[in-house]
């Protein structure tokens, strides 16, 4: 469990340390005192809850609390459906890429927790995207989900770089629920 001092909380909230002490002493910001000392400590979960309840920006904690999903697809209806389903929740941020090149650029700047690759862009390209991402040390722990067309043909390819597959058409809310489970084990979504 990560904990913060009042000084660290003050930096995150961009307020004076005395203000944080007042929040703590009034009971609005939950935490504990170090035994034998007046020093206060605020657990990460309590700070995030406090910031959300008061509509304050999460600052540097935002990356820890948001699940970032990159969708690699050319089907705008699919991308919009996933964005609508995932962006409706405050714990997801969604970005999209239409090609392997664009996916690489987006992945570098967006730092996703999960990458969804639509195999409708072409199975060889999709497999190459997945393998390239997995080879990069920066993305070795990223969850990769393949969206496979349900056209009756069985696709044979190396699935070692993919964590999960979904057959199209699928229910976006079902995929969102699966993402909550997969990412939630990696990252605590408060």
Order of alpha helices (4+ residues) and beta strands (2+ residues): beta-alpha-alpha-beta-beta-alpha-alpha-beta-alpha-beta-alpha-beta-alpha-beta-beta-alpha
